[in-house]
Amino acid sequence: MKLSIELTLIPLKEDFIPTIKDFIKSLRGSEFNILENPLSTQIYGEYDALMTFLIPQIKATFEQEEAVILQLKLVKGDRSDYKPNF
């Protein structure tokens, strides 16, 4: 089953940019299709493989940070080729 995930990482500290960059870099080294924009990162792939990959990435970031929020939006299917029709 294909899965599309939108991730928004919010470190709760003044110097938040290095944490976000490190998290995104950890995603870039994967086999998955990744799209980045200033507000979030989207990652697309097979459900089991994608979730298996993300769990340790999230855990590593949470272990390194004292306070952090990660917002996830999960959509069934591969939405990487979505184009608005309006």
C-alpha positions in Angstrom: 0.0 0.0 0.0 1.3 3.4 -1.0 1.6 6.2 1.6 2.1 10.0 1.5 3.3 11.7 4.7 3.7 15.4 5.4 6.1 16.1 8.3 6.6 19.4 10.1 9.3 19.4 12.8 9.1 22.1 15.5 12.0 22.2 17.9 11.0 24.3 20.9 14.2 26.3 21.3 15.7 29.5 19.9 18.3 27.9 17.7 15.9 25.5 15.9 17.3 25.6 12.3 20.1 23.1 12.8 17.7 20.5 14.3 15.4 20.8 11.3 18.2 20.6 8.8 19.6 17.5 10.4 16.2 15.8 10.4 15.7 16.7 6.7 19.2 15.4 5.8 18.4 12.1 7.5 15.4 11.8 5.3 17.3 12.7 2.1 19.5 9.7 2.4 16.6 7.3 2.0 15.2 5.4 -1.0 12.0 7.4 -0.8 10.6 10.2 -3.0 11.0 13.4 -0.9 9.6 16.9 -1.6 10.7 19.9 0.5 9.2 23.3 1.0 9.7 26.1 3.6 6.8 24.8 5.8 7.0 21.0 5.6 8.6 18.0 4.0 6.7 15.3 2.2 7.8 11.7 1.8 6.2 9.0 -0.3 6.6 5.3 -0.5 5.3 1.9 0.5 3.6 1.9 3.9 5.6 -0.7 5.7 9.0 0.4 4.4 8.3 4.1 5.0 7.1 3.6 8.6 10.0 1.3 9.4 12.4 3.9 8.1 10.8 6.9 9.9 10.5 5.4 13.4 14.3 5.4 14.1 14.7 8.9 12.5 12.0 10.3 14.7 13.3 8.6 17.8 16.9 9.9 17.2 15.6 13.5 16.8 13.5 13.1 20.0 16.4 11.7 21.9 18.6 14.6 20.9 16.1 17.4 21.8 14.7 18.4 25.1 11.5 19.6 23.6 10.2 19.1 20.1 7.0 18.7 18.2 6.5 16.6 15.1 3.3 17.0 13.1 2.5 14.1 10.7 -0.2 14.0 8.2 -0.7 10.5 6.6 -2.6 10.0 3.4 -3.3 6.6 1.9 -1.9 6.6 -1.6 1.0 8.3 -3.5 0.1 11.9 -3.9 3.6 13.0 -5.1 2.3 13.8 -8.5 -0.7 15.9 -7.3 -1.4 19.0 -9.5 -4.1 21.4 -8.6 -6.8 21.7 -11.3 -8.1 25.1 -10.4 
